Amino acid sequence: MFEFNPYSPEIDADPFPAYHRLLEEFPCFWSEHAKMWVLSRFEDVARALDDWETYSSSHGNLMDEIPGRAGATLGSLDPPRHDRLRTLVQSVFTPKTVQGMIPPSVKVATECLDRCLEKGQFDFVDDFSSRITVSVLFDLMGLPPTDHRAVRQQVILAISTNAELRRKGPENIAGFQYLVQYIQDQVAQRRSRPAGTDLISGLVAAEIDGDKLSEQEIVMTSATLIMAGVESLSSFMTMFALNLHDFPFERRKIIANPALMAPAIEESLRFNTSAQRFRRYLMRDVELHGQRMKAGDFVCMCYGAANRDPRQFPNPDVYDVDRPPKRHLGFGGGKHLCLGTAVGRQVTAAVMAEFLKRIPDYQRTTPILKWNSSTTFRSPSGLPIAVA
Ligand code: HEM
């Protein structure tokens, strides 16, 4: 009998065979392991994303929600509170902010590449992607570089799931609490001295028509930005590097024609986005594909599967940087479309252009990767590489 178990290490490593069965045989599937419905077809997921009144985020959007997070962050609020918060955050996190992140990203990438080339063998995550994303994000948020390592470790714990307990374990919750306490201290420091130019100071000062962010909104928004900036961005860059390794013919096309970098990034977001599955809460009964989902049920929006739906993408399992542009769900959609789309695209493009310039040929030193244990995100914990 078919089951979809997002807690299994097999799904962490390779969810795609299960996605095919969901797409073809069980488009509206009750997962006993996850205790929620799973939607996999592109049209169903995209439609649900546009219907936030039925598919609510207010009970948390992570597959295994962190206690205290639902209803307090952008991703776990419905309009109108969501829209108000998003407008205030966007007043601080502007296109200029994103532009300002590119030169420091390239600078850190160059320094990392010097060290990687000297070593000859290195880990793409530890020595490259996470170093860049943590360093640039910390800089942007005005956080001291001495805290990089400790905070990143706690972020990874916070986004992970305890597969045995089938929910967040005490270590995961403690990781999130560490992050919240850390930011509370940073906010308090900013309140007690003249405003700086960093992003947390910007959130403290943000005001539209007299409306300001509450203490909890500043802390939870900063925590979200750190988690996304530190983990989602680094994980996506790693998945992109993995795709370019596994499909050398496509990689060579980008090296020969740098204009293909942008479509290659879109293709990786489609082909194996790091943000695989998020959840929603049903506000009313819905009938779909002969199944009756009940108000109060949780529903998994399986972006990773929708991005492999042959009804939307011909030959979905082929990695093709020349694929004609088409809407994918690598950044989600609707009201909760990722706030960091420009950062994700532009920083990855700038950094990976530098990487390919210096290391056009590279080999994975192990065919089997270790994957982080997470029901929401998919990323290898390391990507050992040898310079060819
Ligand atoms: C390439 C890397 C990234 C990927 C693949 C990604 C993916 C996603 C996805 C799929 C969602 C939707 C969640 C849902 O449907 O509930 C989301 C939301 C969000 N992302 Fe990202 N993200 C990335 C990078 C970033 C970065 C760098 C930031 C900020 C620094 C960021 C900030 C956010 C925020 C604040 C939300 C919530 C938006 C809302 O609910 O209005 N993301 N992201």
Boltz pocket constraint, residues with backbone or C-beta under 6 A from the ligand:
constraints:
  - pocket:
      binder: B
      contacts: [[A, 57], [A, 61], [A, 74], [A, 75], [A, 76], [A, 86], [A, 224], [A, 225], [A, 226], [A, 228], [A, 229], [A, 232], [A, 233], [A, 236], [A, 237], [A, 273], [A, 274], [A, 275], [A, 278], [A, 279], [A, 303], [A, 329], [A, 330], [A, 331], [A, 332], [A, 333], [A, 335], [A, 336], [A, 337], [A, 338], [A, 339], [A, 340], [A, 341], [A, 343], [A, 344], [A, 345]]
      max_distance: 6.0
